[in-house]
Amino acid sequence: MARETERRGQGRSNDRRDRRDREEPEFQDRLVAINRVSKTVKGGKRFGFAALVVVGDQKGRVGYGSGKAREVPEAIRKATEEAKRGIVRVPLREGRTLHHDIEGRHGAGRVVMRTATAGTGIIAGGPMRAVFEMLGVQDVVSKSIGTQNPYNMIRATFDGLGLQTSPRQVAARRGKKVADIMPKRDEAPMDVEPEAASAE
């Protein structure tokens, strides 16, 4: 009876795990950095590896994580699991670029990210490029100022992305309609022409 109950419990556990795997969105991962680290213990030094991983669904969701272990695969696995637990959603304009320019900071790291027109591509350094690719950004111009430490660059990038807001979010916060806060670009040329005519 005890064995049957144990098998039944394992079956339910496996079913829950399979269901969770089916419900979890398809995330891709990108290894940003892998470093050899050491820890001084009583018997000497213990060596291991530290991994930095970025994951995302390329549809506006992205996360990052770090992990340490004695072996590289285990360090990457730990970093990937931490990244999935820290997934954040970032609103994108037309599903390809940022809604507005932003700046992120962390420690000595500072990054600037600017929205770009279609066809620009991803203009970014290694760690930042990994974030944009996993996020699903197709057009962006970015620059890292200060430290080139990949951990600080990643954290500064996420700090900036956390400030990204869509027109819908701004309108809801102000109690207005989206059309009321969007610039009326089509009307700009009409305002300039009469002034030019009167100047002549």
C-alpha positions in Angstrom: 0.0 0.0 0.0 2.8 2.4 0.9 4.5 1.8 -2.5 1.2 2.3 -4.3 0.6 5.6 -2.5 4.2 6.7 -3.3 3.8 5.8 -7.0 0.4 7.7 -7.0 2.1 10.7 -5.5 4.9 10.6 -8.0 2.4 10.4 -10.8 0.6 13.5 -9.6 3.9 15.3 -9.3 4.9 14.4 -12.8 1.5 15.5 -14.1 1.8 18.9 -12.5 5.4 19.2 -13.8 4.2 18.3 -17.4 1.3 20.7 -17.1 3.6 23.5 -15.9 6.0 22.9 -18.8 3.2 23.1 -21.3 1.8 26.3 -19.8 5.2 28.0 -19.6 5.9 30.2 -22.6 8.7 29.2 -24.9 11.7 31.1 -23.6 15.1 31.3 -25.3 18.3 31.9 -23.4 21.6 33.6 -24.2 24.8 33.1 -22.2 26.3 36.5 -21.7 29.4 35.7 -19.6 31.1 32.8 -17.9 33.9 33.5 -15.4 36.2 31.3 -13.3 35.8 32.1 -9.6 37.5 30.9 -6.5 36.6 30.7 -2.8 39.1 30.5 -0.1 38.3 27.8 2.4 40.2 26.2 5.3 41.9 23.6 3.1 42.9 26.1 0.4 41.0 27.5 -2.6 37.9 26.0 -4.1 37.4 26.8 -7.8 34.2 27.1 -9.7 32.4 29.0 -12.4 29.9 31.9 -12.5 27.5 32.3 -15.4 25.3 35.3 -16.5 22.3 34.4 -18.6 19.5 36.4 -20.3 16.2 34.7 -21.2 13.2 36.0 -23.1 10.3 35.1 -25.4 11.2 37.8 -28.0 7.7 39.2 -27.5 8.3 41.7 -24.8 9.3 39.5 -21.9 12.9 39.2 -20.6 14.9 38.4 -17.5 18.4 37.8 -16.4 20.1 35.7 -13.7 23.5 34.6 -12.4 24.6 31.3 -11.0 27.7 29.7 -9.5 28.7 26.0 -9.4 31.7 23.7 -9.6 30.9 22.9 -13.2 29.9 25.1 -16.1 26.7 23.4 -17.1 25.4 23.5 -13.5 26.3 27.2 -13.3 24.4 27.9 -16.5 21.4 25.9 -15.3 21.2 27.9 -12.1 21.5 31.2 -13.9 18.8 30.2 -16.4 16.4 29.2 -13.6 17.0 32.5 -11.8 16.5 34.5 -15.0 13.1 32.8 -15.6 12.0 33.7 -12.0 12.8 37.3 -12.7 11.0 37.8 -16.0 9.6 41.3 -16.6 7.4 42.6 -19.3 8.5 45.6 -21.4 6.0 47.5 -23.7 7.3 47.8 -27.3 6.2 50.1 -30.0 4.9 48.2 -33.0 6.6 45.2 -31.4 10.0 46.2 -32.7 11.4 49.2 -30.8 11.1 51.3 -27.6 8.4 53.8 -27.1 10.8 56.5 -25.9 14.4 57.2 -25.1 15.5 56.0 -21.7 18.6 55.9 -19.5 19.5 53.3 -16.9 22.1 53.3 -14.1 23.6 50.7 -11.8 26.7 51.4 -9.8 29.4 52.8 -12.1 27.4 51.7 -15.2 25.2 54.0 -17.3 23.4 53.1 -20.5 21.5 55.2 -22.9 18.8 53.6 -25.1 17.1 55.4 -28.0 14.1 54.4 -30.1 14.9 53.9 -33.8 13.2 53.8 -37.2 12.4 50.5 -38.9 15.5 49.0 -40.6 18.0 50.5 -38.1 18.7 47.2 -36.5 20.2 46.6 -33.0 23.1 48.9 -32.4 24.4 47.8 -29.0 27.3 46.1 -27.3 27.5 42.4 -26.3 25.5 42.2 -23.0 23.0 44.8 -24.1 22.5 43.2 -27.5 21.6 39.9 -25.8 18.9 41.7 -23.8 17.4 43.3 -26.8 17.4 40.1 -28.9 15.7 38.1 -26.1 13.2 41.0 -25.6 12.3 41.0 -29.2 13.6 44.5 -30.1 14.5 44.9 -33.7 15.5 48.5 -33.9 17.4 50.4 -31.2 20.4 52.6 -30.8 22.2 52.2 -27.4 25.4 53.2 -25.8 27.2 52.1 -22.6 29.0 54.8 -20.6 31.3 54.0 -17.7 32.1 50.5 -16.6 32.2 47.6 -19.1 31.5 45.0 -16.4 28.7 42.8 -18.0 26.9 42.4 -14.7 26.6 46.2 -14.2 25.7 46.7 -17.9 22.9 44.2 -17.7 21.5 45.6 -14.4 21.7 49.2 -15.8 19.9 48.1 -19.0 17.1 46.5 -16.9 16.9 49.6 -14.7 16.2 51.7 -17.9 13.8 49.2 -19.3 11.8 49.3 -16.1 11.1 53.0 -16.8 9.7 52.2 -20.3 6.0 53.1 -20.5 3.5 52.9 -23.4 1.1 55.6 -24.4 -1.8 53.4 -23.1 -0.1 53.3 -19.7 0.5 57.1 -19.6 -3.1 57.8 -20.7 -4.5 55.5 -18.0 -2.3 57.2 -15.4 -3.5 60.7 -16.5 -7.1 59.7 -17.0 -7.1 60.6 -20.7 -7.5 58.9 -24.0 -4.4 57.7 -26.0 -5.3 60.1 -28.8 -5.1 63.0 -26.5 -1.4 62.4 -25.5 -0.1 61.3 -28.9 1.6 64.0 -31.1 -0.5 65.0 -34.1 2.3 64.7 -36.6 0.0 65.1 -39.6 -1.0 68.6 -38.5 2.5 69.9 -38.2 3.1 70.7 -41.9 -0.3 72.5 -42.1 0.8 74.9 -39.3 4.1 75.8 -41.0 2.8 76.6 -44.5 0.6 79.7 -43.6 3.6 81.2 -41.7 5.9 80.7 -44.7 3.3 82.3 -47.0 2.8 85.3 -44.8 6.6 85.8 -44.5 6.8 86.1 -48.3 
